[in-house]
Amino acid sequence: MPLKSFIAPKLPLRAVLWSVALAALGYLGLSLWAGWREVVAAVVQVGPFVIFGLLALSLSNYLLRFVRWGRYLALLEAPVAWRINLDVYFSGFALTTSPGKLGEMMRSVLLKPHGVPAAASIAAFFAERASDLLSILVLAAIGLWAYAPARPVVGLALGGVILSLVLVQWTALIAAIDRWAMVRTQKWAKLIVRLCEIILHFRRCFSLPAMSMGLLIGVVAWFAEGFGFWWLLSALGHPLPITTAVFIYAFAMLVGGLSFLPGGLGSSEAVMIGLLVLNGFPEPAAVTATLICRLATLWFAVGLGAVFLARQR
């Protein structure tokens, strides 16, 4: 596909519209299942002040992660002026609903005219995903003592992250694979060479200082949305301990990410509703809390991304 047609916002925005339409149908079905009138009454009960507060907390999440992204690019010797970088970073949110958020790698195409090698921007993307996963695991660990069924999922995810970080630090293995692939002419061999280059960039983001920075920012950023979820539950008249609320939010995000469904759609909502009902929430309140939370976190990001992407030339 020509570079020009990939950058053009029409196709990505069309994908966004399709995902919005499908999500709207799913959320409408959830509302009808839980009781439309009860859900509407609960939304009115929350009020605009709490809604705007949730959006502000979500925005703080995005901005903190943007700071981390800029730091990763600087570590990879590919710094970009903050205004250009901000436009590109937020444009990536338009494709957050792609499986594994892989659509956000579109930032590589948008940064290339500004002198950022694809290997560096893709490595920064994977460093972001790894930091986010570790941060969510830290927050999810808060409630593991009370939810034994969640322990295998969290343990599996943590084991996968640790194994990946160990493998990318094994430079002798990466160099051997790189040399083996370089003497071959097939297309898949060239792809392996590029992947080795990306991995060697990626590992630079996981020195102890860089990993500590990424994890600290990630925990604070995702806790902001978890705190917003706790605030929302209180506004609905069903307060939970903040540790429980943050665990429910983090575990729902973790399951959504591991499901590899676009934006975790369906899986995150199901986990969130199920855990709220287990904690004594009536179904209409659980559905309302889930819908508002997802609109104020996932879909707020997609909407902002669509606006920023439409401005790209």
N, C-alpha and C positions, 0 to 999 in steps of 0.2 A: 504494500500500500504506500503511495507517495506520502512523503512527510507532510506536505501541505494539507492533504485531505485528512490526515490524522489529527493535526492541530486544530482544524476547523471544528468549532464547537457543535455543529449540527448533530453529528452522530452520537457523541457522548451525551448531549442534552436529550436526544431522543431516547437513549437508554435510561436516563434518569426519569423521564416521563413515564416510561413503561413500568419501571420499578415502583414509582409513586402510585400509579394506577392499580397495580397488583396489591400493593400494601394497603391502599385505601379499601379495596374490596375485602381483604382479609380482616382489617380492623372493623369494617362495617359488620362483617359476619360475627366477629367476637362480641360486638356491642349488642347485636340482636340476640345472640345466644345468652348473654348475661342479663338481658333486660334493658331495652333501649331507654326507657324513662328513668330507670335507676342510674344508668350511666350518665345521662344528661344532667340529672340532679346532682350527682357527685362532682361533675366538672364545674357546675355553677358554684358548688360549695367551696371548691379550691380557690376560685377567685383570681383576678388578673395579677395581683401583687405577687402571689406565689409563682404563677406562671412566668412572669418576667424575671423573678429571682432564679428560677430553674434555668432559664435561657442565659442569664448572666453567669451562672456557675458553669454551664456548658461552654460558653465562650471563653471563660478562664481556662478550661481544660484545653481547648484548641490552641490558645495563645501560648500556654506553657509548653505544649508539644511542638509548637512552631519554634520556640527558643531552643529546644533540644535538637530539632532538625537542623537549625542553623549552626549549632555547635558541631554536629556530626559532619556537616559539609566542610566546616573549618578544619576539623581534624583530618579530613581527607584531602586537604589542600585544594579545595574548590569553593572558596567563599563567594557569596553573591551579595550585592547590595540589598539591605533588609527590605526595602519596598518591593523590589522585583521578586525577591524570595517569598515575601508574604503573599503576593498575588498568585504565584505559582503554587505555593503550599496549599492555600485555601481552594484553588481550582481543583486540586486533587480530590477534595472532599466530594465533588460531584459524582465520583465513581466509587464512593465508599461502599455502596451496596453490591459491588462485584464480589465474587467468591474470594475469601481471604483478603479482601481489600486490594487485590492485585491491580485493579484499575487505577489505583493511586500512583502506580508507576508511570502514568502519563506525565508526571512531573519531570521525568527524565527527558522527554521530548521537548517540553516547554523550557527547560533549563539549558538545553544543548546550544541554542543561539547565544547564550551568555557565557559560553566557554566552560561549561561543566561537563566533564566526560560522563558518558552513560554509566560506566563502571562505578564511578563515585556516587552518582545519585541513586543508582539501584542498590548499592551497598548501604547507603544511608537509609533507604526504604526498609531493607531487611533488618538493619540495626534498630530502627523504630519499632518494627513488629516484634522483635525479640524483647526490647525494653518494655513494650506495652504488655506482652504476655507475662513477663516476670512481675510487673507491677500488679496486674490483675491477680496473679497467683498469691502475692503477698497479702492483698486485701481479702481474697477468698479464704486464706488460711485463718483469718480472724474467727470464722464460725465453724471450722472443721470439727472442733470438739463436740459440737451439738448436732452435727449432721454427718453421721457415719457413712451414708451412701455416697456423699460427695468426695470422700477421701480417695477412692481409686481414680476418679477423673482428674483431681488436682495432682495426685501423685504421678499419673501417667504423663500429664502435661509438663510437670516439673522435670521428670526424667528425660523427656524428649528435648527440652531446652538445654539441660545440662550436657547431654550427649552431643547435641549440635555445637555448643560452645567449645567443648573439648575437641571435637573433630576439626573445627575451623582453626584452632590453635596449633594443629599438627602440621607444621609447615613442610616437613620432609615428605609427608604423604601427598600434600597438595602439589609440591614441586614435581614429584614423581609422576603424578597423573598428568600434570601440565606437559612435561617432556614427552610422555607417551602419546599424548594427543597431538602435539605439534608436528610430529613426523608423519601424520596421516592427512590425507587430502579430503576425506569425506566431510560433508556438511556437519554431521553430528560431532565430529572431532573438533571442528572450529568452534562449535557451541560449547564444548567442554573447556576449551582454552579460555573462552570468554567468561565462563562460570568460575574457573580458577582465579581469573583476574578479579572478578567481583568478590570472591571469598577472601582473597588477600587484602582487598580494601576493607571488607566488612570486619575482619579481625582487628583492624586498627581502632575500631569503635568500641572494642571490648578489652582494652587495657583496664587495669583496676580503677584508675581515676575516671576514665570515660564511662565505664560501666556503672560506677557509683553515681556519677552525675545523671546518667540516663535513667537509672532506677529511682533515684530521689525525685526527679522531676515527674516521672511517670506515676509514682505512688501519689504524689500531691495532686497531679492533674486528674487522675481517675477517682481519687477520694472526693474531689470537689463534686463530681457527678453522683457519687454514692451518698454524699451528704445531702445533695438535692433530693435524692430519692427518699431519704429519711424524713426530710422536711415535708415532702409531698404526702407521705403516709400520715404524718401528724395532722396536716391540713385536712385530710379526708376523715379525721376523727378516729383513726386506728393506729395510734403511735406504737412503734416497736423500739426496743433498744437500738442505739445507733450501730452497735456491732452487728446485730442481726440484719438490720437494713442494708448495711454496706456489704455484708456477706451475700445476701440475696442478689443485690445488684451485680457484684463482681462475679459470682458463680454463673449467673445468667449470661453475662458477657463472655465468660470463659467457654461455656457450652456452645454459645452462638459462634464463637471463633473456631472452635474445634470441629463444629459441624460442617464448616466450609460452605455453608449456604450463603447466598448474597446478603451481606450485612447481618448474618445470623437470623434472618427473617424466619419467623415461625418457631425456631428452636429457643431463642432467647425469651420470646414472649411466653412460650409454654412453660419454661422453667420458672420464670418470674411469677406467673399466675399460680402455678402449682405450689411453690414455696409460700406464697402469701396465704393461700387457702389453708395450707398446713399450719400456719401461724394464726389461724382463727379469723381470717378476713372473709367477709361475705363475697360471693363470686362477683357481683357488680362492682364492689369496691376494688377487688383485686384486678379486674379487667380495666377499670378506669385508671388505677395507678400505673398499670403497665402501659396503656396507650399513651397517657400523658408523658410518662418517662421516655418512651421511645420517640415520641414527637419532639420532645425538648432536647434530646441527645442525638440520636441517629439522624432523624429527618431535618432537624435544624442545621446540622452539618451539611447534609446533602443540598438543602436550599441555599445556604451560603456559598457552597462550592459551585452551584449552577450560576449564581450571580457573578462570581469571580471568573468562572470559565467563559461566560458570555463576553467578558471584556478582553479576553485574550485575542491576539491577532495572529 
